[in-house]
Amino acid sequence: MKYWTRQDTQHWVDQLEHRIEDIEYYLGETILWCEDNDIYRDDAVFACMLMTVLWVSSQRGESLSKREAMELLGVPDWELVEDEEFILDPKHMNSELYDLLEQVCQKLF
């Protein structure tokens, strides 16, 4: 049996920090993309941000729950959301973020 070490804890913390940094970076890029494309409707911007969080997690090979996504996006009462896995459709696994954002907006408009 392998015991959890201080080094394991440090690695876990480092991965968590990198995940948050990646999500923050790409959410910033998403906001800029929305502005550049005149996307200002709250539902459309939220859908793009949600897709971004899901895409980043997918690119990192990490699972994401619906509850966690809502928490990351600062949704009120996020703790009431079902804690089930949120999965990016496999056909989008190799998609670029901006292509996904365009598809999200096409479905909304």
HELIX and SHEET records of a PDB file:
HELIX    1   1 ARG A    6  ASP A   36  1                                  31    
HELIX    2   2 ASP A   42  GLN A   59  1                                  18    
HELIX    3   3 LYS A   66  LEU A   72  1                                   7    
HELIX    4   4 TRP A   78  LEU A   80  5                                   3    
HELIX    5   5 PRO A   90  HIS A   92  5                                   3    
HELIX    6   6 LEU A   97  LEU A  108  1                                  12    
END                                                                             
